[in-house]
């Protein structure tokens, strides 16, 4: 069957060359985001990615807790990476900005414009969520997940899936503030484990902590006998991200 015949098969839309051209140019935009991200973030190791809701104001206890965690991580030698916006993202950048190590913001362009916070030593702007998500993972020595909404849960599910399936190296995944997370974790055990959609040992992929210094200690404990640099095997895995 000829290509021309297939292109006119009932139910198949004829090719719009102008739309195809626009899609081709979008590929170059995506490539440019990856290249800039790789070039600018390759030197921030070791780093910790922090996630949480954009809705918490500076007077909220979660904001202060995040700021304290980020400051402790920065002073301990970790670059701190956040989404670059308000709320928990701002608190993470602010704490790191006041510390000894770089504060990094991975900003996303949204229809309702997300304004970048002013506490960023390194600022990157992304149009595409998926290229931004790769940057959160690729150079992270740990994930710190603060209270948040759907976006935060998306990032949590993403890193759990990548680690569970071996598509990225095993890193500390730390949920902060146990009262916020306990209900979700109870559901994991009572439903996901019980229905065998996850394995009981998958519950060991993360831990729940409450104090800033405990977060820092947990990350150092994980790397105590191996160092922060990925092994040769882990580098190969990270190349596929």
C-alpha positions as CSV (number, residue, x, y, z in Angstrom):
1,X,0.0,0.0,0.0
2,X,1.4,3.4,-1.0
3,X,2.1,6.1,1.6
4,X,-0.2,8.4,-0.4
5,X,-3.1,5.9,-0.1
6,X,-2.5,5.4,3.6
7,X,-2.5,9.2,4.2
8,X,-6.1,9.3,2.8
9,X,-7.4,6.3,4.8
10,X,-10.8,7.1,6.4
11,X,-10.3,8.5,9.9
12,X,-6.7,9.7,9.2
13,X,-6.3,13.4,9.1
14,X,-4.3,14.7,6.1
15,X,-0.9,16.0,7.1
16,X,-0.8,19.8,7.9
17,X,2.7,20.8,6.8
18,X,2.6,24.1,8.7
19,X,1.6,22.3,11.9
20,X,4.4,19.7,11.4
21,X,6.9,22.5,10.9
22,X,5.8,24.2,14.1
23,X,6.2,20.8,15.9
24,X,9.7,20.4,14.5
25,X,10.7,23.8,15.8
26,X,9.3,22.9,19.2
27,X,11.8,20.0,19.3
28,X,14.6,22.5,19.0
29,X,13.1,24.6,21.8
30,X,13.0,21.5,24.0
31,X,16.6,20.6,23.1
32,X,17.7,24.1,24.0
33,X,16.1,23.8,27.4
34,X,17.9,20.5,28.1
35,X,21.3,21.8,26.8
36,X,21.1,25.0,29.0
37,X,20.0,23.0,32.0
38,X,22.8,20.4,31.6
39,X,25.4,23.1,31.1
40,X,24.4,25.3,34.1
41,X,23.5,22.6,36.6
42,X,26.3,20.1,36.0
43,X,28.5,22.1,38.5
44,X,26.0,22.3,41.4
45,X,26.7,18.8,42.9
46,X,25.9,17.7,45.5
47,X,22.4,19.2,45.4
48,X,19.0,18.6,47.1
49,X,15.7,19.2,45.4
50,X,12.9,20.6,47.6
51,X,9.2,20.5,46.7
52,X,6.1,21.9,48.3
53,X,3.0,24.1,47.8
54,X,3.3,27.5,46.2
55,X,0.3,28.7,48.4
56,X,2.0,29.0,51.8
57,X,2.7,32.6,52.8
58,X,5.9,33.7,54.6
59,X,4.1,33.7,58.0
60,X,3.1,30.0,57.7
61,X,4.9,27.5,59.8
62,X,5.7,25.3,56.8
63,X,7.4,28.3,55.1
64,X,9.7,28.8,58.1
65,X,10.4,25.0,58.4
66,X,11.4,24.9,54.8
67,X,13.6,27.9,55.1
68,X,15.4,26.3,58.1
69,X,15.9,23.0,56.3
70,X,17.3,24.8,53.2
71,X,19.6,26.9,55.3
72,X,20.9,23.8,57.1
73,X,21.4,22.0,53.8
74,X,23.2,25.0,52.2
75,X,25.5,25.4,55.2
76,X,26.2,21.6,55.1
77,X,27.5,22.0,51.5
78,X,24.4,21.2,49.4
79,X,23.1,23.3,46.6
80,X,19.4,23.7,47.0
81,X,17.1,23.3,44.0
82,X,13.5,24.5,44.0
83,X,10.8,25.5,41.5
84,X,11.8,29.1,41.8
85,X,8.3,30.4,42.5
86,X,6.4,31.5,45.7
87,X,5.5,29.6,48.8
88,X,7.6,26.6,49.7
89,X,9.8,27.2,46.6
90,X,10.6,30.7,47.8
91,X,11.3,29.5,51.3
92,X,13.7,26.9,50.0
93,X,15.5,29.4,47.8
94,X,15.6,32.0,50.6
95,X,17.1,29.6,53.1
96,X,19.8,28.4,50.7
97,X,20.5,32.0,49.5
98,X,21.4,32.9,53.0
99,X,23.6,29.9,53.4
100,X,27.0,28.9,52.0
101,X,25.9,27.0,48.9
102,X,24.0,28.0,45.7
103,X,20.3,28.5,45.6
104,X,18.9,27.3,42.3
105,X,15.4,28.0,40.8
106,X,13.9,26.0,38.0
107,X,11.1,28.4,37.0
108,X,8.2,27.3,34.8
109,X,6.3,29.6,32.5
110,X,2.6,29.2,33.2
111,X,-0.6,30.8,31.6
112,X,-1.2,32.6,34.9
113,X,2.4,33.8,35.2
114,X,4.4,32.4,38.0
115,X,6.7,35.2,39.3
116,X,10.2,34.0,40.2
117,X,11.3,34.7,43.7
118,X,14.4,36.9,44.2
119,X,16.5,34.4,46.2
120,X,18.2,32.6,43.3
121,X,21.9,32.4,42.5
122,X,21.1,30.3,39.5
123,X,17.9,30.9,37.6
124,X,16.6,28.7,34.8
125,X,13.2,29.2,33.0
126,X,11.3,26.3,31.3
127,X,8.3,26.2,29.0
128,X,8.0,22.4,29.3
129,X,7.2,20.6,32.6
130,X,9.0,17.4,31.5
131,X,12.3,19.0,30.7
132,X,12.2,20.8,34.0
133,X,11.4,17.6,35.8
134,X,14.5,15.9,34.4
135,X,16.6,18.7,35.9
136,X,15.1,18.1,39.3
137,X,16.2,14.5,39.2
138,X,19.4,14.4,37.2
139,X,21.7,16.1,39.7
140,X,19.8,15.5,42.9
141,X,21.5,13.7,45.8
142,X,18.2,13.7,47.7
143,X,14.5,14.8,47.5
144,X,12.9,16.7,50.3
145,X,9.1,16.8,50.0
146,X,7.3,19.4,52.1
147,X,3.5,19.6,52.4
148,X,1.9,20.4,49.1
149,X,-0.8,19.7,46.6
150,X,-1.1,18.0,43.2
151,X,2.2,19.3,41.9
152,X,4.0,18.1,44.9
153,X,2.4,14.7,44.8
154,X,3.3,14.5,41.1
155,X,7.0,15.1,41.9
156,X,6.8,12.6,44.7
157,X,5.2,9.9,42.5
158,X,7.7,10.6,39.8
159,X,10.8,10.1,41.9
160,X,9.3,7.0,43.7
161,X,8.5,5.5,40.3
162,X,12.0,6.2,38.9
163,X,13.7,4.7,41.9
164,X,11.3,1.7,42.1
165,X,11.8,0.8,38.4
166,X,15.6,1.4,38.5
167,X,15.5,4.3,36.1
168,X,17.4,6.5,38.5
169,X,19.8,5.8,41.3
170,X,18.5,5.2,44.9
171,X,18.6,8.5,46.7
172,X,17.0,9.6,50.0
173,X,13.4,10.7,49.6
174,X,12.3,12.5,52.7
175,X,8.8,13.6,53.5
176,X,8.8,16.4,56.1
177,X,6.1,16.9,58.8
178,X,4.6,13.6,59.7
179,X,1.1,14.9,60.6
180,X,0.6,16.0,57.0
181,X,1.7,12.7,55.4
182,X,0.4,10.1,57.9
183,X,-3.0,9.8,56.2
184,X,-1.5,9.2,52.8
185,X,1.0,6.6,54.1
186,X,-1.8,4.8,56.0
187,X,-3.6,4.5,52.7
188,X,-0.4,3.3,51.0
189,X,-0.3,0.4,53.5
190,X,-4.0,-0.3,53.8
191,X,-4.7,-0.2,50.1
192,X,-1.7,-0.2,47.8
193,X,0.3,-2.8,49.7
194,X,-2.8,-4.8,50.6
195,X,-4.0,-4.9,47.0
196,X,-0.4,-5.7,45.9
197,X,-0.1,-2.7,43.6
198,X,3.2,-2.0,45.4
199,X,5.4,-4.3,47.4
200,X,5.8,-3.9,51.1
201,X,9.5,-3.0,50.6
202,X,8.5,-0.1,48.4
203,X,7.5,1.7,51.7
204,X,11.2,1.7,52.5
205,X,11.9,4.0,49.5
206,X,11.2,7.0,51.6
207,X,11.2,8.2,55.2
208,X,9.3,10.7,57.2
209,X,11.1,13.3,59.4
210,X,10.2,16.5,61.2
211,X,13.3,18.4,62.2
212,X,15.8,20.3,59.9
213,X,18.9,18.7,61.3
214,X,17.3,15.2,61.0
215,X,16.9,15.8,57.3
216,X,20.6,16.8,56.9
217,X,21.7,13.8,59.0
218,X,19.6,11.3,57.0
219,X,21.2,12.5,53.8
220,X,24.7,12.2,55.1
221,X,23.9,8.8,56.6
222,X,22.8,7.5,53.2
223,X,26.1,8.5,51.6
224,X,28.4,7.8,54.5
225,X,30.1,4.8,53.0
226,X,29.9,5.6,49.3
227,X,30.2,9.4,48.7
228,X,28.0,11.7,46.7
229,X,29.3,11.1,43.3
230,X,27.3,8.5,41.2
231,X,29.0,5.2,40.6
232,X,29.9,4.3,37.0
233,X,26.8,2.2,36.8
234,X,24.6,5.0,38.2
235,X,26.1,7.4,35.6
236,X,24.9,5.1,32.9
237,X,21.4,5.1,34.4
238,X,21.4,8.9,34.7
239,X,22.4,9.3,31.0
240,X,19.0,7.7,30.1
241,X,17.0,10.4,32.0
